[in-house]
């Protein structure tokens, strides 16, 4: 029996120009994976693999920022993204994160029909994020994962989900920025440093960890988030050592290590 509600929803999204008809995975296999931001390459070295299920454990604001960061990198690369069942997602925040709103479909409140909405979007979009109030059964998770594999889309559950290929956990972090800076930014929290841990199945069974700033930092905190500069070698000092009477002068350009230059003399 055809799901008429799902068909009608997909037709409406197609008419609005928000989705395209999906292709079989055999047709999209050559396109490889969708990219992620460079900070997350340590936990997702192959990017977002088409046909895979990458879950984001919901554990607060950092998890939401992580979800948006994943969608932003994919949409900037030209992918069409959809979010189902997340009414708290603000389009303005999504835009600030870098998500292309012209390639984003939001279905914030679909109620009990969320499964039909996810199936419809998997048929037409590249990445589909879904948040549910309850943890779905293992059988339902398996059916939706199989649909994503067939269509070559990326299923991205937000919250409890079984049988995910990889699950990302955002851990810790202390907010920075309160009471610092000048002007409009003063007195507002800016961002926090978060550890992202990836755990999964198969080749992803060994946990991977990365550290990044969420939301993406600006100004002073953007400088702090950059990689630390490579340490410079110790400077070399030009010295002229004291010489006994009658001894010849040292060669021009003689040098010693800085540490040796400041080492105190020891009386013999």
N, C-alpha and C positions, 0 to 999 in steps of 0.2 A: 504494500500500500504506500502510495506517495505521501510525503509530508507536505500538505498544502500550505500550512503556515510558514514552513521553511522556504518553500518555493516562492511564495508571495513576498517574503522579506528579501530574498536574494534578487528577485525581479525589481523590487523598489530600489535597492542599492545599485543595481546595474543601470537603471534608468537615470539615477542621480549621478552616474559617472564615478561612483566610489569603489566599485569592484570590477574585476574582469573575470571571465570564465576560467576556471582552473584547468591545468593540463595534467596528464598522467605523469608520474614520477619519471618514467623512461624518457619523457620529452624534456624534463628540466634537469636531469642529472648532470649534464654538461655545464650547467651554470654554477655548480659548486655551492659553497656556503655563503651566507650573508655576513658582512663584516661586523666586528665589534670595536669599541674604542680601544686604543692601545693599552690602557690600564688593565683591561680585562682579558688581554691575550694570554696572560699567564694561566688563567683558569679556563679559558675557552680558546685553546691554541688554534683550533680549526675554524673558529667563528661559529655562527649559528648554522648547523648542518641542516639542509633542506630535508624534510621528512622526519626530523627529530623532534623530541619533546624536551624542552629546557624549562624547568620549573624554578620559580623564585619564591622562597619561603617568606611568608608575610610575617614580619616581626617588628613593624613600626615604620616610621617615616623613611628611614634609610632603605628599607626594602622597596618602598614605592619609588624612591629616587633611582634605585638600581634598575627597576623595571622600565622606567622612562628612559634611562640611559641606553638600555638595550634596544628599545624601539627607535630611539633617535638615530643611532648609528645605521640601523637597517633602512629607515625611511630616507635618510640623506643619501644612501646608496641607490635609491630608486624603488625600494620595496614598498608595497601597499600593506598597511598594518590595521588591525582592528582590535578593539578592547571591549570585552563583554562583561557586564556585571560589576562595574567599578564606578558607582555614581559620584564618589568623592574626587574623581579625576577632573581637574580643572583644565580646560583647553589652553588658558593663558600660561599655566605652569608647563604644560606639554610643549607649547611654543617656545618658552624660555629655555627648556631643556634641549631644544634642537630638533624636535619632531616636526616633520612637514605636515601641517594640518590639511593640506590638499591631498595627502595620501593617508589620511587617518579616518577610520570609521568608528564612531562611538555608539555602543548600545548599552547605556548605563543601567537600565532597569528592565530586564526581560522576564523576571519572575521564574516560574516553573518551566518556561520554554527555553531556558538558556542552552540546553543541549541542541535544540534545533537551530538556534542562532549560531552556535559554534560550528556546527556541520556546514551551514550555509556559507559562513565566512571562510572556512577552510577550502571550500570549493572555488573561492574567488580571490583570496588575499594571500600574501606571502607569509605574514606573521599574524597569529591570532592569540592575544592574551585573554585569559578568562579567570575571573574571580568568582568563587561560589561561597555561600554561607556555610555549607556543610561539606565535609570531605566526600567526594564521589566514590562509588564502589570501584573495586579493582576492575570489574568487568567493564564498566562504563569508561574508565580511564583507558583500558586497552582498546575499546572500539574507537574512541576519538584519536588515540595515537595511531591506530591503523589507518584511519581516514587521512591523517596528516601525511603518513608515509605514501599513501596512494596518490595524493594530490601534490606532493612535493612542497608542502607548506611547513612552517615551523609552529608547533603548538607550544604556547608559553603560559602554563597555569601559574596563577598567583595565589599561593596558599597551599594547604595540604593536598598532596597528589601522589598516588602510587604509580609505580612503573615508569617514572620519568627517566630519560637517559642521563640527565644531569640535573641536580638541584643546587641552586645557589643560595647561600646563607650570608646575609649582611650582619656582621657582628660588631658590637662596641662602638666607640667613637664619642668624643666630647665636643660639644658645639663650640665654635670659635667665633670671635668677632664682637661679642657684647662689650660695650664700653670702650671700643677702640675705633680709631679712624676719625674722620671729620665729615661734616655735612650730613647728607641724607642717610648715609650708611652707618653713622654713629648710633650706638645703642641697639643695633639689630644683629641677631646672630647671622652668620654668613654661611658656614659650611662645617663639616666635621670629617675627620679622617676615619675611614671605615675599613675593616678587614672583610673581604669577600672570600668565602670558602666554597669550593665546588666539590660535591660528592656525587658519585653516580654508579653506573654499572659498566661491566666490560672494561674497556680501556680507560674509562673514567673512574674506576673503583678506587684508585689511589687519590686521596684528597689533594687538591691544589689550592693555593692561597695567593691572594693579591691584595694590595693596599691602595686605596684611592680616596679622593675627596668627594663627598656628596653633600649638597648639590655641587656641580662643577664650580670651582672657586674662581673668583675674580680679584683683581687688584693685588694687594699684599699677599693674599692667600694663594693666588695663582703662582706667585713666585715661590712660595714655600712648597707647593705641590710638585714643582719641577724636580727632576733628579738632581741630587747633590753633585756639584762639580767635581771633576777628577782632581785628586789631591796633587798639588804641585810638588816636585822634588825639593828637598831642602836647598836654600840658596847657598851658593858657594862664595866665600869671602876672599878677597885678595888681601893677603897679609904680608908684612915684611918682618920676619922673626928677628929678635935680637941676636946678634952674632958676636962671637968672641973677637977681641982685638986681633987684627991681622988676618981674620978670615975673609974670604971673598964674598961678594954680594950674591944673594940668591938669584936664580934665573928670573928674567922678566916674565910675568904672567903666572908665577907659581901660585897655587891655590890649595886650600884644604877644605874639608867638609865643615859646614857651619857648626855642627855639634863639637867637632874637634877644636874649632877656633875659640870656643867659649869655655873649653874644659880647663879648670883651674890647674896651675902648675903645682907639682908635688915636689917638695924639697927632698933631695936625695940624702 
